[in-house]
Amino acid sequence: MAEKIRCWPTTDPLYLAYHDEEWGRPVRDERGLYERLCLEGFQSGLSWLTILRKRQNFRAAFAGFDPDAVSRFGERDVERLLGDAGIVRHRGKIEAAIANARGVLALRDAGTPLEDLMWEYRDTTESKELSKRLKAAGFRFVGPTTVYAAMQACGIVNDHIPDCWVREEVERARRAG
């Protein structure tokens, strides 16, 4: 049996599962997109595997990435999160996750839900423009590199290498939506 070709080398079971079952698969719901944007922001300067290992803790700490709930977080919540060893304890990134929840609500109130805005870019790699639009809605830690990583993770762009064993499956899923 031939070895499966993947986009990056790893033997870590969590990372393998992430690549094979999640990375690049379309995420079209508000909560899922909000989560990916926040986690990509937390990843900045760190290994993605670090974030994957802490993802369940992040979900617990950030109310399942429910933007309505997180948008109500205040300074006491920030202090609580700064004391949570199960997540990345970085004040700026924590405050950004809260600001991003408020940005999700602002987009929704303006009539352009996050999922509509992000999926406008499904046939382009224009992360700079999407980054500007997110920042205009109040998002933080959403520079072009972070936004592009989220676009990859959510299937908005398909950056699986040509020989990757899941590339075609991911592409069919992207086009089906």
C-alpha positions as CSV (number, residue, x, y, z in Angstrom):
1,M,0.0,0.0,0.0
2,A,1.4,3.4,-1.0
3,E,2.0,6.0,1.6
4,K,-0.4,8.9,1.6
5,I,1.1,12.1,0.3
6,R,0.3,15.1,2.6
7,C,1.1,18.8,2.5
8,W,3.5,18.7,5.4
9,P,5.6,16.0,7.1
10,T,4.4,14.9,10.6
11,T,4.0,11.8,12.7
12,D,1.9,13.5,15.4
13,P,-1.5,11.8,15.4
14,L,-3.3,15.1,16.2
15,Y,-1.6,16.9,13.4
16,L,-2.2,14.1,11.0
17,A,-5.9,14.1,11.8
18,Y,-6.1,17.9,11.5
19,H,-4.6,17.7,8.0
20,D,-6.6,14.7,6.8
21,E,-10.0,15.5,8.3
22,E,-10.2,19.3,8.9
23,W,-7.6,21.6,7.2
24,G,-9.0,23.1,4.0
25,R,-12.5,21.5,4.5
26,P,-15.1,24.2,4.1
27,V,-16.3,26.0,7.2
28,R,-19.3,28.1,6.4
29,D,-20.8,28.8,9.8
30,E,-20.3,32.0,11.7
31,R,-19.1,30.3,14.9
32,G,-16.6,28.1,13.1
33,L,-15.1,31.0,11.1
34,Y,-14.9,33.1,14.2
35,E,-13.1,30.3,16.1
36,R,-10.6,29.8,13.2
37,L,-9.9,33.5,13.0
38,C,-9.3,33.7,16.8
39,L,-7.1,30.6,16.9
40,E,-5.0,31.8,14.0
41,G,-4.5,35.0,15.9
42,F,-3.5,33.1,19.0
43,Q,-1.1,31.0,16.9
44,S,0.9,34.1,15.7
45,G,4.5,33.4,16.7
46,L,3.7,29.9,17.9
47,S,3.5,26.4,16.5
48,W,0.0,25.4,15.1
49,L,0.4,22.2,17.0
50,T,0.5,24.1,20.2
51,I,-2.8,25.6,19.4
52,L,-4.3,22.3,18.3
53,R,-3.2,20.8,21.6
54,K,-5.0,23.6,23.5
55,R,-8.0,23.9,21.3
56,Q,-10.5,22.2,23.7
57,N,-9.3,24.5,26.4
58,F,-9.8,27.5,24.2
59,R,-13.3,26.3,23.4
60,A,-14.1,26.0,27.1
61,A,-12.5,29.3,28.0
62,F,-14.2,31.2,25.2
63,A,-17.8,29.9,25.6
64,G,-17.5,27.5,22.6
65,F,-16.5,30.5,20.5
66,D,-20.1,31.8,20.6
67,P,-19.6,35.4,19.5
68,D,-22.8,36.6,21.3
69,A,-21.4,35.2,24.6
70,V,-17.8,36.3,24.1
71,S,-18.9,39.8,23.0
72,R,-20.1,40.3,26.6
73,F,-16.8,39.4,28.2
74,G,-15.3,42.2,30.3
75,E,-12.2,42.9,32.3
76,R,-12.9,40.2,34.9
77,D,-13.1,37.7,32.0
78,V,-9.8,39.0,30.7
79,E,-8.2,38.5,34.1
80,R,-9.7,35.0,34.4
81,L,-8.3,34.1,30.9
82,L,-4.9,35.5,31.8
83,G,-4.8,33.0,34.7
84,D,-5.9,30.0,32.5
85,A,-2.8,27.8,31.9
86,G,-4.8,25.8,29.4
87,I,-4.7,28.6,26.8
88,V,-2.2,31.0,25.4
89,R,-2.1,33.8,28.1
90,H,-1.5,36.9,26.0
91,R,-3.5,39.9,26.9
92,G,-3.5,41.4,23.4
93,K,-4.7,38.1,21.9
94,I,-7.4,37.6,24.5
95,E,-8.7,41.1,24.1
96,A,-8.6,40.6,20.3
97,A,-10.8,37.5,20.6
98,I,-13.3,39.6,22.5
99,A,-13.1,42.5,20.0
100,N,-13.5,39.9,17.2
101,A,-16.7,38.6,18.7
102,R,-18.0,42.2,18.8
103,G,-16.8,42.5,15.2
104,V,-18.9,39.4,14.2
105,L,-21.9,41.1,15.8
106,A,-21.2,44.4,14.0
107,L,-21.0,42.6,10.6
108,R,-24.2,40.8,11.3
109,D,-25.9,44.1,12.3
110,A,-24.6,45.7,9.1
111,G,-26.2,43.0,7.0
112,T,-23.0,41.3,6.0
113,P,-22.5,38.2,8.2
114,L,-19.0,37.0,8.7
115,E,-19.6,33.9,6.6
116,D,-20.8,36.0,3.7
117,L,-17.9,38.3,3.9
118,M,-15.2,35.7,4.2
119,W,-16.7,33.4,1.4
120,E,-16.8,36.4,-1.0
121,Y,-13.1,35.6,-1.3
122,R,-13.5,31.9,-2.3
123,D,-11.9,32.4,-5.7
124,T,-9.1,34.7,-4.7
125,T,-6.2,34.9,-2.4
126,E,-6.7,38.5,-1.6
127,S,-6.2,38.3,2.1
128,K,-5.0,42.0,2.3
129,E,-8.5,43.2,1.3
130,L,-10.3,40.8,3.6
131,S,-8.0,41.8,6.4
132,K,-8.9,45.5,5.8
133,R,-12.6,44.8,5.8
134,L,-12.3,42.7,9.0
135,K,-10.3,45.5,10.7
136,A,-12.9,48.1,9.6
137,A,-15.5,46.0,11.5
138,G,-13.4,46.0,14.7
139,F,-11.4,42.8,14.4
140,R,-7.9,42.6,15.7
141,F,-5.0,40.3,15.1
142,V,-6.3,39.8,11.6
143,G,-3.3,40.9,9.4
144,P,-3.1,39.5,5.9
145,T,-0.9,36.5,7.0
146,T,-3.3,35.5,9.7
147,V,-6.3,36.0,7.5
148,Y,-4.7,33.9,4.7
149,A,-4.0,31.1,7.2
150,A,-7.7,31.2,8.2
151,M,-8.7,31.2,4.5
152,Q,-6.7,28.0,4.0
153,A,-8.0,26.4,7.2
154,C,-11.6,27.1,6.3
155,G,-11.4,26.0,2.7
156,I,-11.9,29.4,1.3
157,V,-8.8,28.7,-0.7
158,N,-7.5,25.2,-1.4
159,D,-3.8,25.1,-0.8
160,H,-3.4,21.3,-0.5
161,I,-0.4,20.5,-2.7
162,P,-1.3,18.9,-6.1
163,D,-0.3,15.4,-5.0
164,C,-2.0,15.5,-1.6
165,W,-4.4,12.6,-1.1
166,V,-7.3,14.9,0.1
167,R,-6.9,17.8,-2.4
168,E,-9.6,16.7,-4.8
169,E,-12.0,15.8,-2.1
170,V,-11.5,19.2,-0.5
171,E,-12.0,20.9,-3.9
172,R,-15.3,19.1,-4.5
173,A,-16.5,20.2,-1.0
174,R,-15.5,23.8,-1.7
175,R,-17.3,23.8,-5.1
176,A,-20.4,22.1,-3.7
177,G,-21.2,25.0,-1.3
